[in-house]
C-alpha cells in the first residue's frame, strides 16, 4: 500500500526512531509499504519517520540509477549492487569514512527542494535485516549518500541541517511555505 509521505514541518521528522526488536511483523509490513511508497514517489530511499512512524527502519534502492554510480563492498570485495537491492535496514549503525565529497541531494519530505550537501564519501554499515540476521557492508557513491541521508532521518536529522548557511538562507522562503502546508 502506498503511504502518505510526511512533509517538512511535521514534528515526526525530528523524532529519533525507536529500535525494532527481531521478528517484528509490523516492521515487515511497514517495510513492504515503504518500498511501494518510495517507488511510487521515484525515490531511492525512505525512512520510517517519513511515513509518520518513528522507528529505526529505512528502505533503499539505488539499482535503477545509472548517472550516479554506487559501490557495495563486503570484506573489501566489490559486489553486484543489484543483488542487494532493495535494501531494508533495521537499527542501522554507520561509521563514516574520512574522505568527504559534496553532492546534490533531495528528499521526498521536501518536494521540489534540493541542495549541495557535504557527506563522507564512504560509509561502513552494520544493520539487521527483517529476519534479524546481521548485514554488514561498505558503501560508496550514491549508496553511501543514501544510507547517510536515511540514517540521519532515523535520528531526527534532516538534509537541510547539513546545508551550508548560505544555501539554507536562499531556501528560507520555500521552507516556510512547506511548514505552513504541513500545519494546514
Secondary structure, DSSP 8 states (H G I E B T S, - for coil): -------TT-GGGG-B-B---TT-HHHHHHHHHHHHHHHHTT-SEEEGGGGT--BSEEEE--TT-SSS-EEEEETTEEE-GGGG-SEEEEEEEEEE-S-EEEEEEEETTEEEEEEEEEEESEEEEEEE-TTS-EEEEEEEEHHHHHHHHHHHHHBT--GGGGS-HHHHHHTHHHHHHHHHHHH-
